[in-house]
Amino acid sequence: MGKKYGFSFSWKRALGLSAAKGRLSRKIGIPSTRSGRQRKVGRAAGCLVIFGIFSTMGVPFALAAALGYFAG
């Protein structure tokens, strides 16, 4: 591989492929890197877990209210 002395050349950056790829991924909303896609899926899964917790917590209260347990 050879030594790198603080300077490296990337033909992809020189041709503008990296910038085009970044613009496309921002436009369509899907990250182009593997770690970015995994982060996006993880965020969505976290939101689903929180939604699931709150939606299942509401079921007993709705059932109790329907049965009249909260009527004074």
Wavefront OBJ file of the C-alpha trace (Angstrom):
o trace
v 0.000 0.000 0.000
v 2.795 2.529 0.480
v 3.141 5.489 2.792
v 0.784 8.436 2.762
v 2.334 11.816 3.482
v -0.764 13.870 4.286
v -1.924 14.045 0.686
v -4.001 11.531 -1.191
v -5.687 11.735 -4.542
v -9.208 10.488 -5.161
v -10.349 10.217 -8.756
v -13.976 9.949 -7.584
v -13.777 13.314 -5.828
v -11.897 14.834 -8.762
v -14.683 13.820 -11.163
v -17.402 14.992 -8.783
v -18.902 11.563 -8.166
v -18.825 11.942 -4.382
v -20.703 15.250 -4.496
v -23.271 13.904 -6.945
v -23.835 10.854 -4.766
v -24.296 13.080 -1.697
v -26.755 15.366 -3.481
v -28.775 12.386 -4.729
v -28.944 10.755 -1.309
v -30.085 14.024 0.308
v -32.703 14.529 -2.379
v -34.266 11.064 -2.099
v -33.796 10.885 1.678
v -31.898 7.600 1.734
v -28.268 7.677 2.911
v -25.736 6.227 0.485
v -23.472 4.713 3.135
v -24.159 1.483 4.940
v -23.795 3.051 8.388
v -26.122 5.895 7.400
v -28.809 3.474 6.291
v -28.425 1.492 9.516
v -28.751 4.680 11.581
v -31.895 5.654 9.687
v -33.472 2.223 10.241
v -32.465 2.305 13.910
v -34.091 5.700 14.400
v -37.296 4.479 12.787
v -37.296 1.322 14.913
v -36.804 3.423 18.058
v -39.791 5.564 17.149
v -41.889 2.465 16.573
v -40.926 1.061 19.974
v -41.894 4.295 21.723
v -45.169 4.436 19.781
v -45.872 0.803 20.675
v -45.266 1.431 24.359
v -47.569 4.437 24.479
v -50.276 2.786 22.411
v -50.332 -0.328 24.607
v -50.369 1.827 27.759
v -53.474 3.581 26.537
v -55.500 0.387 26.030
v -56.096 -0.406 29.742
v -57.077 3.189 30.470
v -59.497 3.287 27.551
v -60.996 -0.021 28.644
v -61.366 1.183 32.246
v -63.004 4.388 31.075
v -65.398 2.427 28.863
v -66.355 0.177 31.770
v -67.025 3.197 33.998
v -64.196 2.836 36.514
v -63.378 6.546 36.322
v -66.979 7.740 36.716
v -67.247 9.589 40.044
l 1 2 3 4 5 6 7 8 9 10 11 12 13 14 15 16 17 18 19 20 21 22 23 24 25 26 27 28 29 30 31 32 33 34 35 36 37 38 39 40 41 42 43 44 45 46 47 48 49 50 51 52 53 54 55 56 57 58 59 60 61 62 63 64 65 66 67 68 69 70 71 72
